[in-house]
Amino acid sequence: MLEINQLSVDYAGVMALDNVSLTAREGVVTALVGANGAGKSTLLKAISGLLSPRSGGISFGGGSLLALSPQAVVRRGICHVPEGRGLFPYMSVLDNLLVGAYLRKDKAAISDDLDKVFHYFPVLKEHRHRLARNFSGGQQQMIAIGRGIMSRPQFYLFDEPSIGLAPLITREVLGTIATLARDEKCGVLLVEQNANLALDIAEDAYVLELGRTLLAGKACALKADEGVRRAYLGL
């Protein structure tokens, strides 16, 4: 579904990604594991059109994403839920959600997707007219995911969705991400600081180190790898 082929990205001559290749499939979570500075967020930004690669290829559904604007990438069916959530704090929950549908004209389908968001996150329906700034970190992450759902994507990019969240809320949020992949038949590329949980919900996984692909394979196999357990899982 999503193909990254020998992608390189640099910041003022400093390589952030160096010939990274990966495949993320439809209907499953693909986890990206690595230390801070490994290039995980850079990869997501390159896919979503926020950064221009130095070389390599990015294709989705058989078509290239290179040189497309972020808006064009969204139109192609890719949603980026960024680190830090990026909400509009002085807008209501409902208005933040509708921002996710700003490129759409299908009013009936937008209403259906709003109902879907409220199905996943009932607390948002109950408080849909409250300002986003008045919610907890976990609830704000729900709003960010809901905004992504409103774009009706075929593929999600999630960047550190559990930052600042309590363990119980982290499990709930990551569980919802896994459900989206399975039930909506969407692809998910997940960057997550809690590598244990990321590998639990993922089917495929890649380990990045200093901008390069160190390991790739089934998530369960990587979680059982002694080197991965020591370096990234604290086991």
N, C-alpha and C positions, 0 to 999 in steps of 0.2 A: 504493500500500500504506500508506504513512505520509504524512499531509498536515498541514502546518503552515500555518495561515492567519492572517496579520497578528498574530503573537504578540508580546506585550510583557511584559517582566518587569523589575521594579525592586527594588533593594535600598535600603530606607529612603529612597525618593524618587529615587534615582539610577537612571536607565534603563540596564539591562544589555542588554536586547533591545528594539528599537523597530520594531514592525510587520514582523517577519520572516516570510516565507512560503517554503516549499519543499516539494518532493515527492521522496520516496525510494521507488524501485521495487523490486519483488520480484526476487531473483536477481542483483542487481548491487550494487556498492559505490558509495555516494554520499559524496564527500569534502567536508568542511568545512575551508576554508583561511582563515587570518587570523592577525594578530599576537596576542600575548598581550593579554588584555583585550578581545578583539573580541566575546566573548559565546558562544564555541563550547561551552565546558563548561556554561555556564548553559542553553543550549538542550537539551543532553542531560539535564540534571537536571530541567528542566521536563517533558520527555517522559516520564521515568521516575517522575514523581510526587514528586520530592524538593524541588521548588520549585513554588509556586502562581503561575501567570501573573496579571498585572494585567488583561490582556484578550487576545482572540484565541481561536483554536481549535486543538486537536490531535485528529486522528482517525486511527484505525488499523483497517484492514479495514472501513471504513464506520461505525464506532462511535466516539463521543467518549471521549477519555482524561481530560478535564478532571474534577477533583475526585476522581479515583481515588487510592487509597493506592498506595505502591510495590508492595506485595504483590499488589494487584489488577491493576496494570500487568503484573507478571510472569505472572499467570494469563492475561492476555489474549495472551501470547506474545511479550513484549518483554524482552530481556536487556540489562542495562547492565553492561559491564565497565569499572570506573572507573579514572581516573588513579591510579597508585600501587598498583594491583592489589588491595588490601584483603583479603589473605589472613589466615588464622588461623595465626600463625607457629609455635605450639606444638602444632598438630594435624598429623597425617600428611597426605601428599599425597592418599591415598585419602579420608580424612575431609573434607578441603577440597573435593574433587570432589563428594562426596555431599551437601555443603551445597547445591550447586546444584540438587539434586533434592528438596529438603525439602518442596516442595508436591505432589510426585507420589506416587502409590500403586501405579503399574504396575511391579511389581518386575522382571518379565521385560524390559520395555522399558528400564528403568534399567540393567540389566545389559548390554543391547545398546549403550546409549549410552556406558557405561563402556569397552566394547571399542572404540567409535568414537574416544573420546579417546585411548586407548592406540595406536590406529592412526595418528592424527595425530602423537602425541608418544610414541614408544616409550620414551624415557628415563624417562617418568613411570611406566610399567608396571614397569620394572626396579627403580625406587626408590620404589614406591608407599607403603611403610611408613616412609619417612624423614620427619622433621619438615620442614615447608615452609621454615622459617627457614634450613635448611642448604643451600638451593639458590641458584644464581646468579640474577642479575636476569632473564636470558633464560628460565631454567627456571621461575622464579616467574611470569613472564608466560604461559608455557604452562599452568601450573596455573590461572591466572585465566581464560584462554580455555576450558580444559577444564571448569571449573566452570560457565561460561556454557552450554556445549554440553549439560551435564547437566540444564539446565532445559528442554531441547528447545524452543527458541524459534522463532518465525517471523521474528523481526527482532532484530538485534544493534545496540547502541550501543557503540562503542569510543572511549574517551577517552585519547588519547596513549599507545598501546600500546608505542611504541618508546623511551619515556623511560628513560635510563640504560643502553641496550643498545648493544652493539658493532654496527658496520654489517652484518656478516654475519648476526648474529642478528636484526637489524631486518628484513632482507630475508626471512628464514625466517618470522618471525612475520607480517609483512604478506602474504606468499605464502599462508600458511595461512588468513588472513582472506579473501583473494580466493577460495580454494578452497571455503571454507564457503559463501560467497554463491552460487557457481556450482553446486557439487555438491548442496547441501542446498536450493537454491532459496529461500534466505533473503534478506531485505533487510539491508543493512548501512549504517549512518550512521557514518562514520569521521572523528574529529578526530585529526589527526596532525601532530606538529611537523616531520617530514620531508615537506614539501609535494611535493617531487619524486617520491618513491616513492608517496605517497598518490594523486597524479594519474596515476601509471603504472598502478596497479591499479584505479582508479575508472573508471566509465563516465560518471557525472554528477558535477558539482561546483558548489559555491557558495563565493563569497568573502564573508566577513563583515568589516566594518570599523566599529568603535565601535558595535556592536550593530545594525547595519543591513546588509541585503543589498546588496553593492556590484556583484557580477557573478554570473551563473548561466549554465550551459550544459554542453556536453559537456566532460569532463575534458581530452581531447586538445586541444580548442580553447582552453581556458583556459591550459593549459600553454604553448601557442604564443603567447599574448597577451604583447606586449612589456611592458606595465605589470605584469602578474602576474609575469613572469620577473624583472623588476628588484626588485619590492617583496617577493616571497615566496619566490622560488626561488634568489636569489643569482646570477643569470645575466646 
